[in-house]
Structure formats: structure tokens, C-alpha cells
Amino acid sequence: MASVVSFNNVSKHYTRGKQSVAVLEHFDLEIDDGEFVAIMGPSGSGKTTLLNLIGGLDRPSSGQVTVAGERLDQLSGSGLSRWRARHVGFIFQFYNLLPTLSAERNVELPLLLTSLSGAERRRKVTAALGLVGLADRAKHKPGELSGGQQQRVAIARALIRHTAEEILGLLQTLNRQYGKTIIMVTHDPKAASYASRQLQVDKGQLVDGSAKAVA
């Protein structure tokens, strides 16, 4: 089966002041077309960086990143934007507010995969924002909110995620029946159990024996 994601000797470093911080070091990874992979690991292990590289949101410091037949490490910024529009869909869980969307739109994101009507989604979003005291900040974007208010937006989004199992089931259906490739980063073993393979990342490396297949 062809690989849809291939990392070859990939390293990613960030600069903090005068220090270079290594997040991924000489990282190799293969994900086949049609897999449902859950990436797990402790905070700071490199999971988010890995996902950002796969999704073309970041570039490696060195090494080759190939996704859907395209060498992402060789694309320009505009080329990456066009590639993302064609190939990548992100679903954010709990945190990672999208800076271009208002608070209400960020809260609504998990409901977009459900069968709820637009009116029903708006009603749930309004109620959730009201519960965390942000009804008057619904139209504000994350950059217009304080850190505490951004956190409350994330909490509001979590409050309406009672349909999480339905969403995970839908992702599983998309994978099994329609062959869609899905890569999920999660701390939740229950959520990871929906995937067909689980990968453990720690200190910028795949942990030995991490490629656990799920029946």
C-alpha cells in the first residue's frame, strides 16, 4: 500500500532567544493511504509539531516531508497554502483556537460534523458561551480576547462536545467505508481506540513498539 505520509530523517528546531530547542530529531514515519492513526504522548513530546508538519502548517529544519505525493519541505509559503486547501482538513479538539474565527465560530467547530441544523448549532453555541460568561464576546476573535477569555472559549467548546463519540464514530466510518486517511492527536486513550493504529511520541521520537494496531 502506498504511503500518504513519509518523514525521512526529519528534525525540527525552534529558536527561543539565543537557544535552539529541538522538538523532533531524525524522525522517520510512514503512514499508509487509508489508515486511521492516533498519535499520543505527553505534553511537549512533539505531537503538535508532527501534526503541523504533516498538515503543511510548519516546515522541517532538515529532512524530507512527503505528504500526498508532494515534498512539503520544498514548497513555498503560497505553495503550501494551495496544497493545504486541496488536501488537508483539520478538526481541533479543546484548545488551539483558530485566530481568524470569532469565539462563536470556534465553539461551533465540533458541531460542524453533526447533523444539527444551523439554528440548532447557534442555539447550543449561545448557551455554552453564556455559561462561561462570554455571551457579549461571541463576535470577538481570539486576538481580541484576554488569555483567560480564550481559555473560557475553549471550555465552552468542550461543553458542547457531548457528541464526541458520534464524531469519532463518523471519522471511523469515513476511514473504513470511504478509505479516508485520518491522523488524530489526542491524550484520550478512549478516543485513540477508534483508530486502527496508535503511535506513541516522546521527546521528539517514536517510542519503541509504538506502532500498535487496533483490531
Salt bridges, closest charged atoms under 4 A:
GLU25 OE2 - HIS13 NE2 3.04
GLU25 OE1 - HIS26 NE2 3.84
GLU35 OE2 - ARG197 NE 2.78
ASP58 OD1 - LYS12 NZ 3.19
ASP73 OD2 - ARG71 NH2 2.65
GLU104 OE2 - LYS139 NZ 2.55
GLU108 OE1 - ARG105 NH1 2.58
GLU108 OE2 - ARG121 NE 2.65
ASP136 OD2 - ARG137 NH1 3.08
GLU165 OE2 - LYS190 NZ 2.60
